[in-house]
Amino acid sequence: MRFIHIADLHLGAVPDEGKPWSERRKQELWDNFAEVIALAEKEKIDFLLISGDVFQRQPLLRELKEVNYLFSRIPRTKVVFIAGNHDYVHPNSYYRTFQWEKNVFFLGAQEVERVDFMEDQVSVYGASYWRREIREPIYDKIEDLDTSKINILLVHGGDAKHIPFSPEKLVEKGFDYVACGHIHKPGVLVKNRVIMAGTLQPSDPNDTGQHGYWMGEMTKQGVSVEFYPIRKCEYVHFPVAVHAKMTNGELQEKIAEVLSYAEPFQIYKFILSGKKDPDMEFDLKAIEQMDQVISVTKELVPDYDFDKLKENYENQMIGKFIHAMENMPEDSIRNKALYYGVDALCKTMRQ
């Protein structure tokens, strides 16, 4: 059997809200999902496995209808999915009453349930969230798998607040494939057996790196699965070294040069680090208004000559502060306290 495994679509999210490209990114989340559906039809995929968080929040009825329409376009593909912690089955959720297409199987119970596909000799297990957090390792309760069949488990979790689990233990239970969601970075937890899908497309600037879908083939003899990136958006955290003589103009030119080599789908968060002229204030808003820039953060310290300051202000607060700090054991916290303390005292003197 051939399958596609995805998770964390977060339909309805508004990525990079306030930026000129935000509405385009919102639509791209839907467009990317539609592309996967089209691929399932083209590749004659037998199973589409979706491991939770189809939506960013409680789905609207019209949104469920849109997703159901997309599923209707792949009638030969069996779609099996669960609700995650973002789109959990709320007491008033439309998930509870919605009528899906015949090829769609929503595992909406809060305890692990199973759906059998006798013609394929496949059993798929899974459970949906009925609240935002589930701290219990509910997958540990699964027992007595029919090992003559292909056994698949849909998982959404992997941290202390969201169904902790051991990938190795799930393999030991007899699952041929564990389709995981929740963690947005794609990864192989156990080769060809336990896969974290990652988000189909990132919606948060901290979701760096590539994102996409997994496609493969599965038999009782083994599984072969491969990751396929969708390069519509990729967040990049880019460090920029700042020196003590750098001006606003030089900094903006440096960032503009980086952006000139950027791919069209890349969105940058610049991280400024190093020493700066104490009298220089960088215009971060101007940088954030550049195309393809989501934010700028700074990890800068003023470039003070402490020996000269001690000499010039020996009997004043600044000199005494530097002397006291230098007598303390040197570490990163002490160094930051020294820089920021001197900076605050110097700024007070300038006022």
C-alpha positions in Angstrom: 0.0 0.0 0.0 1.1 3.5 -0.8 0.6 6.3 1.7 1.2 10.0 2.4 1.7 11.2 6.0 1.2 14.8 7.0 0.3 16.7 10.2 -0.1 20.2 11.7 -1.7 22.0 8.7 -3.0 24.7 11.1 -5.6 25.9 8.5 -7.1 29.2 9.6 -3.8 30.5 11.1 -2.7 34.0 10.0 1.1 33.8 9.7 3.2 36.9 10.1 0.1 39.0 11.0 0.6 42.7 10.1 3.1 42.0 7.3 2.2 42.8 3.6 2.4 39.1 2.8 0.3 37.8 5.7 -2.9 37.2 3.7 -1.0 35.4 1.0 0.6 33.1 3.6 -2.8 32.4 5.2 -4.1 31.2 1.8 -0.9 29.2 1.1 -1.7 27.0 4.0 -4.9 25.9 2.2 -3.1 25.8 -1.2 -0.4 23.5 0.1 -3.0 21.1 1.5 -4.8 21.2 -1.9 -1.6 20.3 -3.6 -1.1 17.3 -1.4 -4.6 16.2 -2.2 -3.9 16.5 -5.9 -0.7 14.6 -5.5 -2.6 11.8 -3.7 -4.8 11.5 -6.8 -1.9 11.6 -9.2 0.2 9.0 -7.4 -2.8 6.7 -6.7 -2.2 6.9 -2.9 -4.1 4.3 -0.9 -4.0 6.0 2.5 -3.7 9.7 3.5 -2.7 9.8 7.2 -3.1 13.1 9.1 -1.8 13.2 12.6 -3.7 16.1 14.2 -4.0 19.9 14.1 -5.7 20.1 10.8 -6.9 23.5 12.0 -5.3 26.2 14.1 -8.3 26.4 16.4 -11.9 25.2 16.6 -12.9 24.7 12.9 -15.9 26.6 11.5 -18.6 24.6 9.8 -17.7 26.1 6.4 -14.0 25.1 6.9 -15.0 21.5 7.6 -17.0 21.6 4.4 -14.0 22.9 2.4 -11.8 20.2 3.8 -14.4 17.5 3.1 -14.7 18.8 -0.5 -10.9 18.3 -0.9 -11.2 14.8 0.4 -14.1 14.1 -2.0 -11.6 14.7 -4.9 -9.6 11.5 -3.9 -12.4 8.9 -3.5 -10.0 6.0 -4.0 -7.8 7.2 -1.1 -8.7 6.3 2.4 -8.3 9.4 4.6 -7.7 8.7 8.3 -7.1 11.6 10.7 -7.4 12.7 14.4 -7.9 16.0 16.1 -4.9 17.6 17.9 -4.5 20.0 20.8 -5.3 23.0 18.7 -8.4 21.7 17.0 -9.5 19.4 19.9 -13.0 18.0 20.1 -14.7 20.8 22.1 -18.1 20.1 23.6 -19.7 22.3 20.9 -17.3 21.3 18.2 -18.7 20.6 14.7 -16.4 17.6 14.7 -19.0 15.8 16.8 -21.8 15.9 14.2 -20.1 16.5 10.8 -20.8 13.9 8.1 -17.7 13.1 6.2 -17.3 11.6 2.7 -17.3 7.8 2.6 -13.5 7.6 2.1 -12.9 9.7 5.3 -12.4 8.1 8.7 -12.2 10.5 11.7 -10.9 8.8 14.8 -12.6 11.3 17.1 -12.8 9.4 20.4 -10.7 10.4 23.4 -9.6 6.9 24.0 -7.6 5.0 21.3 -9.9 3.4 18.8 -9.3 1.3 15.7 -10.6 1.2 12.1 -10.1 -1.9 10.0 -9.7 -2.0 6.3 -10.1 -5.7 5.5 -9.5 -5.5 1.8 -6.0 -4.0 2.5 -5.3 -6.0 5.6 -4.7 -2.8 7.4 -5.7 -1.5 10.9 -5.3 2.1 11.9 -5.3 3.2 15.5 -5.7 6.7 17.0 -7.3 9.0 19.5 -8.3 12.7 19.3 -7.8 15.4 21.9 -10.9 16.4 23.9 -9.0 19.1 25.8 -5.9 21.2 25.1 -3.6 19.0 27.2 -3.2 15.3 27.8 -0.5 14.4 30.1 -1.2 10.7 30.3 0.7 8.3 28.0 -2.5 6.9 26.6 -0.8 4.9 23.8 0.8 2.6 26.4 -2.7 1.1 27.0 -2.8 -0.4 23.5 -2.4 -4.2 23.5 -2.8 -7.4 21.5 -2.2 -6.2 17.9 -3.1 -8.6 15.1 0.4 -8.9 13.7 -0.9 -10.6 10.5 -2.2 -7.2 9.5 -0.4 -3.9 8.8 -0.8 -1.9 12.0 -0.6 1.9 11.9 -0.9 4.3 14.8 -1.7 8.0 14.5 0.0 10.0 17.2 -0.2 13.6 18.2 2.1 14.5 21.0 5.6 13.9 22.3 6.1 16.3 25.2 5.1 16.3 28.9 1.8 18.1 28.3 0.8 16.4 25.1 0.7 12.6 25.3 4.3 11.6 26.1 5.3 8.4 24.3 8.4 6.2 23.7 8.9 5.6 19.9 10.8 2.4 20.7 8.0 1.0 22.9 5.4 1.6 20.2 7.6 -0.4 17.7 7.9 -3.1 20.3 4.1 -3.3 20.5 4.0 -4.3 16.9 3.1 -1.2 15.0 4.5 -1.3 11.4 4.3 2.5 11.1 3.7 5.3 13.7 2.6 8.5 12.0 3.4 11.3 14.5 2.3 15.0 14.7 2.6 18.0 17.1 6.3 18.7 16.9 6.7 21.1 13.9 10.1 20.0 12.9 10.0 16.9 10.7 12.2 14.0 11.8 12.8 10.3 11.9 12.4 8.9 15.4 12.9 5.3 14.4 14.0 4.6 10.8 11.1 3.8 8.5 8.9 3.0 11.6 8.2 6.2 13.6 8.1 9.5 11.8 7.3 13.0 13.0 5.7 14.6 10.0 6.4 18.2 11.1 4.1 21.0 10.0 3.2 20.9 6.3 4.1 24.6 6.1 5.4 26.8 8.9 3.1 29.4 10.5 5.5 30.5 13.2 8.8 32.3 12.7 10.4 29.8 15.1 9.6 26.9 12.8 12.9 27.1 10.9 14.1 24.7 8.2 12.3 22.7 5.6 8.7 21.5 5.9 6.6 19.3 3.7 5.1 15.8 3.6 6.2 12.1 3.8 5.3 9.6 1.1 6.1 5.9 1.1 5.1 2.3 0.6 4.2 -0.2 3.4 3.9 -4.0 3.5 4.3 -6.5 6.3 7.9 -7.0 5.1 8.8 -3.4 5.8 8.2 0.3 5.2 10.0 2.7 2.9 9.2 6.4 3.4 10.8 9.6 2.2 10.4 13.3 3.0 9.4 15.8 0.3 9.8 19.5 1.0 7.2 22.1 -0.1 9.2 25.3 -0.5 6.5 27.9 -0.3 7.9 29.4 2.9 11.0 28.9 5.0 11.9 30.9 8.0 15.6 31.7 8.4 17.3 32.8 11.6 20.4 34.7 10.4 23.1 36.0 12.8 24.7 39.3 12.0 28.0 40.2 13.6 28.1 43.9 14.8 31.4 45.7 15.5 32.0 48.8 17.6 32.3 51.2 14.6 29.3 50.0 12.7 26.7 52.7 11.7 23.1 52.4 10.8 23.9 52.7 7.2 26.5 50.0 7.2 24.2 47.6 9.1 21.3 48.2 6.7 23.7 47.6 3.7 24.9 44.4 5.2 21.4 43.1 5.7 20.3 44.2 2.2 23.2 42.2 0.8 22.0 39.1 2.7 18.5 39.6 1.3 19.8 40.0 -2.2 20.9 36.3 -2.1 17.7 35.1 -0.4 15.3 32.7 -2.1 11.8 34.2 -2.8 10.2 31.8 -0.3 12.6 32.7 2.6 11.6 35.0 5.5 14.3 36.3 7.7 14.7 36.9 11.4 18.0 38.8 11.9 19.9 38.3 15.2 22.4 41.1 15.9 25.3 40.2 18.2 28.6 41.8 19.2 29.7 45.1 20.5 28.3 48.5 19.5 29.3 52.1 19.9 27.6 53.2 23.1 26.3 56.3 21.4 24.8 54.4 18.4 21.2 53.4 18.4 20.3 51.1 15.5 17.0 51.7 13.6 15.5 48.2 13.9 12.1 49.4 12.6 13.7 50.4 9.3 15.2 46.9 8.9 11.9 45.2 9.8 10.2 47.2 7.0 12.4 45.5 4.4 10.9 42.8 2.2 11.3 39.3 3.6 12.1 40.5 7.1 9.9 39.3 9.9 11.8 40.6 12.9 15.2 41.8 14.3 16.5 41.0 17.7 19.7 42.3 19.3 22.2 40.6 21.6 24.5 43.6 21.8 26.7 45.1 24.5 28.2 48.6 24.5 31.9 48.8 23.6 33.2 50.6 26.8 36.9 51.0 27.7 36.5 49.9 31.3 40.2 50.8 32.3 39.8 54.3 31.0 36.4 54.7 32.7 37.9 53.5 36.0 40.8 56.0 35.6 38.5 59.0 34.8 35.8 58.2 37.4 37.9 56.5 40.1 36.1 58.0 43.1 32.7 58.2 41.4 29.9 55.6 41.1 31.0 54.3 37.7 34.6 53.7 38.8 33.5 52.0 42.0 30.9 49.8 40.1 33.5 48.6 37.6 36.0 47.8 40.3 33.4 45.9 42.3 32.3 43.9 39.3 35.8 43.0 38.2 36.5 41.5 41.7 33.6 39.0 41.1 34.2 35.6 39.4 34.0 36.1 35.7 31.2 34.4 33.8 28.5 35.4 31.2 26.1 36.7 33.8 28.8 38.9 35.5 29.9 40.2 32.1 26.4 41.2 31.1 25.8 42.9 34.4 29.1 44.8 34.0 28.2 46.0 30.5 24.5 46.9 31.2 25.3 48.5 34.6 28.0 50.7 33.1 25.7 51.6 30.2 22.9 52.6 32.5 25.3 54.8 34.6 26.8 56.4 31.5 23.3 57.2 30.1 22.4 58.8 33.5 25.5 61.0 33.3 24.6 62.2 29.8 21.1 63.3 30.8 
